Amino acid sequence: MARDETLASQPVLSIAALDKRYGKTAVLNQLHLNVERGAIHGLVGLNGSGKTTTMECVLGMQPFQSGKLQVLGRHPSRLWQGRGDVVGIFDAPSLHPALTVRQALEHARLVCGHPVRTPAEVEDLLGIARYSNYKIRQLSLGNRRRTSIAHALIGQPEFIVLDEPFNGLDAGGVDDVLALIKKLNHEHGTTFLLSSHQLAYLENVCTHLAILHRGRIELSDHVDNLFHGRQARLDVSCDQANRASVLLAEMPGVSDITRTGDNDHAMLSMTLHALDAAAVNTALVLAGISVSGLEMRRPSLTQLFHDIVGTH
């Protein structure tokens, strides 16, 4: 099998039994993580869990004591050989403040050596063409972040590492970054590893998620698989809440009923087991109870995260 075919069949990022210490303090402890080609893989964890350190090790910015780490088949110390096929963007944009946007992008073009996109193209892609002659220090935080991403895209990288990409952005800026990540992934097959403490944004964009706690990956899987077996909750708005509560409590497949509101109008929330919302609605209506609203709520990433982290 040719080398290119071999690499295409391997994970973009492969980490096995990685240990990282600062002095005697263990930061990463036997960490295992694979990021498949074409994935948008989110990394979540509490402050101090090791997210940024993991990313720094991936990009060759930090040495590690033991374990195995390969990015596109290379050790992090050899990433320079790819000339731009792996890039990282961290929370604090690090472009030189005295350069203009265009000068920063021209510098990226020269460093890359074989640019696929021109500075003008990435300015248009990121919506920063109007700021081409602005110095970096004159930009808002959101536009500095856009410029950092544009800087990374000059060489059309295969793998992009993003650390807290939504920090400092307003709602419009967040939407722009989410849309860009999806566009690069869908249209160019770009693989992403991104961390954020804003879990709702990751849930919106990620195909895979990993939960990092105390230096170890506690769970890593496709988003759809993470919630498999975790029961959805059904919210029912109805009258005659006292009767409804008794009736639902006697139904097989309904459990954990909670109630807010009075008897005349209440919200009943419950977990369903092998039963759907239509069956609950039918049972209530046949009993003469008026149902004004039904809403199914699947477990959120925030709930999943706290369930896992809270057990350790």
C-alpha positions as CSV (number, residue, x, y, z in Angstrom):
1,M,0.0,0.0,0.0
2,A,1.4,3.4,-0.9
3,R,2.3,5.9,1.9
4,D,-0.6,8.3,1.0
5,E,-3.1,5.4,1.1
6,T,-1.7,4.2,4.4
7,L,-2.0,7.7,5.9
8,A,-5.5,8.1,4.6
9,S,-6.6,5.0,6.5
10,Q,-5.1,6.2,9.8
11,P,-6.4,8.7,12.3
12,V,-5.2,12.2,11.8
13,L,-4.2,12.3,15.4
14,S,-3.3,9.3,17.5
15,I,-2.3,9.6,21.2
16,A,-1.6,6.6,23.4
17,A,-0.6,6.4,27.1
18,L,0.6,10.0,27.0
19,D,2.1,11.3,30.3
20,K,3.0,15.0,30.8
21,R,4.4,16.5,34.0
22,Y,5.5,19.9,35.1
23,G,8.1,19.1,37.7
24,K,6.4,16.6,40.0
25,T,2.9,17.7,39.0
26,A,1.1,15.3,36.6
27,V,-1.0,17.2,34.1
28,L,-1.7,14.4,31.6
29,N,-2.0,10.8,32.9
30,Q,-2.1,7.9,30.4
31,L,-4.1,9.9,28.0
32,H,-5.5,8.1,24.9
33,L,-7.3,9.9,22.0
34,N,-7.8,9.3,18.3
35,V,-9.1,11.9,15.9
36,E,-10.4,10.4,12.7
37,R,-9.9,12.0,9.3
38,G,-12.7,14.4,8.5
39,A,-13.9,14.7,12.1
40,I,-14.7,17.9,14.0
41,H,-13.6,16.6,17.4
42,G,-14.4,18.6,20.5
43,L,-12.3,18.5,23.7
44,V,-14.1,19.5,26.9
45,G,-13.0,19.6,30.5
46,L,-12.9,21.8,33.6
47,N,-10.3,24.5,33.9
48,G,-7.0,22.8,34.7
49,S,-8.1,19.5,33.2
50,G,-5.2,19.6,30.6
51,K,-7.0,20.7,27.4
52,T,-4.5,23.4,26.4
53,T,-1.5,21.2,27.5
54,T,-2.9,18.4,25.3
55,M,-3.1,20.7,22.3
56,E,0.4,22.1,22.9
57,C,1.8,18.6,23.0
58,V,0.0,17.8,19.7
59,L,1.5,20.8,18.0
60,G,5.1,20.1,19.4
61,M,5.0,23.1,21.7
62,Q,5.4,21.0,24.8
63,P,7.6,17.9,25.4
64,F,6.0,14.9,27.1
65,Q,7.6,12.3,29.4
66,S,6.2,9.1,27.9
67,G,3.6,7.7,25.5
68,K,3.1,7.9,21.8
69,L,1.7,10.8,19.8
70,Q,1.5,11.0,16.0
71,V,0.0,13.7,13.8
72,L,-0.6,12.8,10.2
73,G,1.8,9.9,10.8
74,R,4.6,12.2,12.2
75,H,6.0,12.9,15.6
76,P,5.1,16.5,16.7
77,S,8.8,17.4,16.4
78,R,8.6,16.8,12.7
79,L,5.4,18.8,11.9
80,W,7.5,21.4,10.3
81,Q,8.1,19.0,7.4
82,G,4.5,19.4,6.4
83,R,4.9,23.1,5.8
84,G,1.4,24.2,6.9
85,D,-0.6,20.9,6.8
86,V,-1.1,21.2,10.6
87,V,-1.8,24.5,12.3
88,G,-2.9,25.6,15.7
89,I,-4.8,28.7,16.9
90,F,-4.9,29.5,20.6
91,D,-7.1,31.6,22.8
92,A,-4.8,34.6,22.7
93,P,-4.2,35.6,19.1
94,S,-0.4,36.0,18.6
95,L,0.0,38.0,15.4
96,H,2.5,40.9,15.6
97,P,0.5,44.0,16.6
98,A,2.5,46.3,14.3
99,L,1.8,44.4,11.1
100,T,-1.2,45.1,8.9
101,V,-3.6,42.3,8.2
102,R,-2.3,41.9,4.6
103,Q,1.4,41.9,5.9
104,A,0.6,39.2,8.4
105,L,-1.0,37.1,5.7
106,E,1.8,37.7,3.3
107,H,4.2,36.5,6.0
108,A,2.1,33.3,6.4
109,R,2.3,32.8,2.6
110,L,6.1,33.0,2.6
111,V,6.5,30.7,5.6
112,C,4.1,28.1,4.1
113,G,6.2,27.9,0.9
114,H,3.5,26.4,-1.2
115,P,0.4,28.4,-0.5
116,V,-2.9,27.1,-1.9
117,R,-4.8,30.4,-1.2
118,T,-3.7,34.0,-1.6
119,P,-4.0,36.6,1.1
120,A,-6.9,38.2,-0.7
121,E,-8.8,34.9,-0.9
122,V,-8.6,34.2,2.8
123,E,-9.5,37.8,3.6
124,D,-12.7,37.3,1.5
125,L,-13.3,33.9,3.1
126,L,-13.1,35.4,6.6
127,G,-14.9,38.6,5.8
128,I,-11.9,40.8,6.8
129,A,-11.0,42.3,3.3
130,R,-12.1,45.8,4.6
131,Y,-9.5,45.6,7.3
132,S,-6.6,44.7,4.9
133,N,-4.6,47.8,5.7
134,Y,-5.5,47.9,9.4
135,K,-2.7,47.1,11.9
136,I,-3.4,44.1,14.1
137,R,-3.5,46.2,17.2
138,Q,-6.3,48.3,15.7
139,L,-8.6,45.3,15.3
140,S,-11.3,44.2,17.7
141,L,-10.7,40.9,19.4
142,G,-13.2,39.2,17.1
143,N,-11.4,40.4,14.0
144,R,-8.0,39.5,15.4
145,R,-9.4,36.0,15.8
146,R,-10.7,36.0,12.2
147,T,-7.3,37.2,11.0
148,S,-5.6,34.4,13.0
149,I,-7.8,31.8,11.3
150,A,-7.1,33.5,7.9
151,H,-3.4,33.2,8.7
152,A,-3.8,29.5,9.3
153,L,-5.8,28.9,6.1
154,I,-3.1,30.2,3.6
155,G,-1.8,26.7,3.1
156,Q,-5.2,24.9,3.2
157,P,-4.2,22.7,6.2
158,E,-5.5,19.2,6.6
159,F,-5.7,19.5,10.4
160,I,-6.5,22.6,12.5
161,V,-6.3,22.8,16.3
162,L,-8.4,25.5,17.8
163,D,-8.2,26.4,21.5
164,E,-11.2,28.4,22.8
165,P,-12.1,29.8,19.3
166,F,-15.3,31.5,20.6
167,N,-13.8,33.6,23.4
168,G,-14.4,37.3,23.0
169,L,-16.8,36.9,20.1
170,D,-20.3,38.3,20.0
171,A,-23.2,36.2,18.8
172,G,-22.6,37.1,15.1
173,G,-18.9,36.3,15.4
174,V,-19.6,32.9,17.0
175,D,-22.0,32.1,14.2
176,D,-19.4,33.1,11.6
177,V,-16.8,30.8,13.2
178,L,-19.2,27.9,13.5
179,A,-20.2,28.3,9.8
180,L,-16.6,28.5,8.7
181,I,-15.6,25.3,10.6
182,K,-18.5,23.5,9.0
183,K,-17.7,24.9,5.5
184,L,-14.0,23.9,5.7
185,N,-15.0,20.5,7.0
186,H,-17.7,19.8,4.5
187,E,-16.2,21.3,1.4
188,H,-12.5,20.6,2.0
189,G,-12.4,17.7,4.4
190,T,-10.5,19.7,7.0
191,T,-10.2,17.8,10.3
192,F,-10.5,19.8,13.5
193,L,-9.6,19.4,17.2
194,L,-11.2,22.2,19.2
195,S,-11.7,23.0,22.8
196,S,-14.2,25.3,24.4
197,H,-15.9,25.7,27.8
198,Q,-19.0,26.8,25.9
199,L,-20.5,23.4,25.5
200,A,-23.6,24.4,23.5
201,Y,-21.3,25.6,20.7
202,L,-19.4,22.4,20.5
203,E,-22.7,20.4,20.5
204,N,-23.7,22.5,17.5
205,V,-20.7,21.9,15.4
206,C,-18.8,18.7,16.5
207,T,-19.1,15.2,15.0
208,H,-17.1,13.7,17.9
209,L,-16.5,14.7,21.5
210,A,-14.0,13.8,24.2
211,I,-14.3,14.6,27.9
212,L,-11.0,15.2,29.6
213,H,-10.9,15.1,33.4
214,R,-7.9,15.2,35.7
215,G,-5.5,14.5,32.8
216,R,-7.4,11.5,31.4
217,I,-9.9,11.0,28.6
218,E,-13.0,9.7,30.4
219,L,-15.1,9.3,27.2
220,S,-14.5,9.9,23.5
221,D,-17.0,8.9,20.8
222,H,-19.2,10.1,17.9
223,V,-21.8,12.5,19.2
224,D,-24.7,10.2,18.3
225,N,-23.2,7.4,20.4
226,L,-22.6,9.6,23.4
227,F,-26.3,9.8,24.1
228,H,-27.2,6.2,23.3
229,G,-29.0,4.6,26.2
230,R,-29.5,8.0,27.9
231,Q,-33.2,8.6,28.3
232,A,-34.9,11.7,26.9
233,R,-37.3,13.7,29.0
234,L,-40.8,14.6,28.0
235,D,-42.4,17.9,29.2
236,V,-46.2,17.9,29.2
237,S,-48.3,21.1,29.7
238,C,-51.8,20.2,30.9
239,D,-54.7,21.0,33.2
240,Q,-56.0,18.7,36.0
241,A,-52.4,18.1,37.1
242,N,-53.3,16.1,40.1
243,R,-55.2,13.5,38.0
244,A,-52.6,13.6,35.3
245,S,-49.8,12.8,37.8
246,V,-51.6,9.8,39.2
247,L,-52.5,8.5,35.7
248,L,-48.9,8.9,34.4
249,A,-47.4,7.3,37.5
250,E,-49.5,4.1,36.8
251,M,-48.4,3.9,33.2
252,P,-45.6,1.3,32.4
253,G,-42.7,3.1,30.8
254,V,-43.0,6.4,32.7
255,S,-40.8,7.3,35.6
256,D,-39.2,10.2,37.5
257,I,-42.2,12.5,37.2
258,T,-41.7,16.1,38.4
259,R,-44.2,18.9,38.5
260,T,-44.2,22.7,38.4
261,G,-47.4,24.8,38.6
262,D,-50.8,24.3,40.2
263,N,-53.6,21.8,39.5
264,D,-55.3,24.1,36.9
265,H,-52.2,24.4,34.7
266,A,-48.9,22.6,35.3
267,M,-45.8,21.3,33.5
268,L,-45.1,17.6,34.2
269,S,-41.7,16.3,33.2
270,M,-40.9,12.6,33.0
271,T,-38.5,10.0,31.7
272,L,-39.9,7.6,29.0
273,H,-38.8,4.0,28.7
274,A,-40.0,2.2,25.5
275,L,-42.8,4.6,25.2
276,D,-43.3,7.7,23.0
277,A,-44.9,11.1,23.5
278,A,-47.9,10.2,21.4
279,A,-48.9,7.4,23.8
280,V,-48.7,9.8,26.7
281,N,-50.8,12.4,24.9
282,T,-53.4,9.8,23.9
283,A,-53.7,8.5,27.5
284,L,-54.2,12.0,28.9
285,V,-56.7,13.1,26.3
286,L,-58.8,9.9,26.7
287,A,-59.0,10.6,30.4
288,G,-60.4,14.0,29.7
289,I,-57.3,16.0,30.5
290,S,-56.5,18.9,28.1
291,V,-52.9,18.8,26.8
292,S,-51.6,22.2,25.6
293,G,-48.0,21.3,24.9
294,L,-45.5,18.4,24.5
295,E,-41.8,18.7,24.2
296,M,-39.1,15.9,24.1
297,R,-35.7,16.9,25.4
298,R,-32.7,14.7,24.8
299,P,-29.8,14.9,27.3
300,S,-27.6,17.9,26.5
301,L,-23.8,17.8,26.4
302,T,-23.8,19.9,29.6
303,Q,-25.8,17.3,31.4
304,L,-23.6,14.5,30.0
305,F,-20.5,16.4,31.0
306,H,-21.6,17.0,34.6
307,D,-22.8,13.4,34.9
308,I,-19.3,12.1,34.0
309,V,-17.2,14.7,35.8
310,G,-19.4,14.7,38.8
311,T,-18.8,11.0,39.4
312,H,-15.0,11.4,39.9
